[in-house]
Amino acid sequence: MLEVLPAVLVVDDDRVQLAVVTSVLQKAGFHVLSAGSARAALDIARSSTPKICLLVTDMNMPGTSGRVLAAELVTQHPELRVLYITAHADDLFRETRVLDPHEAFLEKPVSAQGLREAVNLLLRTLIPGRTPRTGNG
């Protein structure tokens, strides 16, 4: 029987950034769902099979911010891990000085290796035995 790995939901209103992050994570062996807005992400999260284990989101998007999106999804899925990707790290810490233990952030531009490493660190306790793929893929 095939093992169904939990999914990673990638959200970014920048189509190029969305495609790059999605591609990097797919090559690392993840099942990736992608959305171009917070509204689309919420729709995907409601109907997703397999279970979403990680949200990778841009912080600054039209309409709903990545922070608000994450807060809403975490209330529905308490084990959800969150990786914020932002060109404006100061905005992330404007409202709070400390991230929750299930959260991390990367500043844009993000390297493929940095993205894979951040994702693997966030998920290491959620997916026991997962062998990280950290090559240049």
GIKA-V404436 format. One record per pair of residues at least 24 apart in sequence whose C-alpha atoms are under 10 Angstrom apart, sorted by the first residue. I is the first residue (numbers start at 1). J is the second residue. If there is no record, write none. Layout:
# GIKA-V404436
[[I | J] [I | J]]
This chain:
# GIKA-V404436
[[4 | 31] [4 | 49] [4 | 50] [4 | 51] [5 | 29] [5 | 30] [5 | 31] [5 | 50] [5 | 51] [5 | 52] [5 | 53] [5 | 127] [5 | 130] [6 | 30] [6 | 31] [6 | 32] [6 | 48] [6 | 49] [6 | 50] [6 | 51] [6 | 52] [6 | 53] [6 | 54] [6 | 126] [6 | 127] [7 | 31] [7 | 32] [7 | 33] [7 | 45] [7 | 48] [7 | 49] [7 | 50] [7 | 51] [7 | 52] [7 | 53] [7 | 54] [7 | 55] [8 | 32] [8 | 33] [8 | 34] [8 | 50] [8 | 51] [8 | 52] [8 | 53] [8 | 54] [8 | 55] [8 | 56] [8 | 80] [8 | 81] [8 | 82] [8 | 119] [9 | 33] [9 | 34] [9 | 35] [9 | 41] [9 | 42] [9 | 44] [9 | 45] [9 | 48] [9 | 51] [9 | 52] [9 | 53] [9 | 54] [9 | 55] [9 | 56] [9 | 57] [9 | 82] [10 | 34] [10 | 35] [10 | 36] [10 | 37] [10 | 41] [10 | 54] [10 | 55] [10 | 56] [10 | 57] [10 | 58] [10 | 83] [11 | 35] [11 | 36] [11 | 37] [11 | 38] [11 | 39] [11 | 40] [11 | 41] [11 | 55] [11 | 56] [11 | 57] [11 | 58] [11 | 59] [11 | 61] [11 | 66] [11 | 69] [11 | 84] [11 | 85] [12 | 36] [12 | 37] [12 | 38] [12 | 41] [12 | 56] [12 | 57] [12 | 58] [12 | 59] [12 | 60] [12 | 61] [12 | 62] [12 | 66] [12 | 85] [13 | 37] [13 | 38] [13 | 57] [13 | 58] [13 | 60] [13 | 61] [13 | 62] [14 | 58] [14 | 61] [17 | 58] [17 | 108] [17 | 109] [17 | 110] [18 | 56] [18 | 57] [18 | 58] [20 | 110] [20 | 112] [21 | 56] [21 | 57] [21 | 110] [21 | 111] [21 | 112] [21 | 115] [21 | 116] [22 | 56] [23 | 112] [23 | 137] [24 | 111] [24 | 112] [24 | 113] [24 | 115] [24 | 116] [24 | 136] [24 | 137] [25 | 112] [25 | 115] [25 | 116] [25 | 119] [25 | 133] [25 | 137] [26 | 137] [27 | 116] [27 | 133] [27 | 135] [27 | 136] [27 | 137] [28 | 112] [28 | 113] [28 | 116] [28 | 119] [28 | 120] [28 | 132] [28 | 133] [28 | 134] [28 | 135] [28 | 136] [28 | 137] [29 | 131] [29 | 132] [29 | 133] [30 | 133] [36 | 61] [37 | 61] [37 | 62] [37 | 63] [37 | 64] [37 | 65] [37 | 66] [37 | 69] [38 | 62] [38 | 63] [38 | 64] [38 | 65] [38 | 66] [38 | 68] [38 | 69] [38 | 70] [39 | 63] [39 | 64] [39 | 69] [41 | 69] [41 | 73] [42 | 69] [42 | 70] [42 | 72] [42 | 73] [45 | 73] [45 | 76] [45 | 77] [46 | 73] [46 | 76] [51 | 77] [51 | 80] [52 | 77] [52 | 79] [52 | 80] [52 | 81] [53 | 77] [53 | 78] [53 | 79] [53 | 80] [53 | 81] [53 | 82] [53 | 122] [53 | 123] [53 | 126] [53 | 127] [54 | 79] [54 | 80] [54 | 81] [54 | 82] [54 | 83] [54 | 102] [54 | 103] [54 | 119] [54 | 122] [54 | 123] [54 | 126] [55 | 80] [55 | 81] [55 | 82] [55 | 83] [55 | 84] [55 | 103] [55 | 119] [56 | 81] [56 | 82] [56 | 83] [56 | 84] [56 | 85] [56 | 103] [56 | 104] [56 | 105] [56 | 115] [56 | 119] [57 | 82] [57 | 83] [57 | 84] [57 | 85] [57 | 86] [57 | 105] [58 | 83] [58 | 84] [58 | 85] [58 | 86] [58 | 87] [58 | 88] [58 | 105] [58 | 106] [58 | 107] [58 | 108] [59 | 83] [59 | 84] [59 | 85] [59 | 86] [59 | 87] [59 | 88] [59 | 89] [59 | 91] [59 | 92] [59 | 105] [60 | 84] [60 | 85] [60 | 86] [60 | 87] [60 | 88] [60 | 91] [60 | 92] [66 | 92] [67 | 91] [67 | 92] [70 | 103] [74 | 102] [78 | 102] [79 | 126] [80 | 122] [80 | 123] [80 | 126] [81 | 119] [81 | 122] [81 | 123] [81 | 126] [82 | 119] [82 | 122] [82 | 123] [83 | 115] [83 | 118] [83 | 119] [83 | 122] [85 | 109] [85 | 110] [85 | 115] [86 | 110] [111 | 136] [112 | 136] [112 | 137] [113 | 137]]
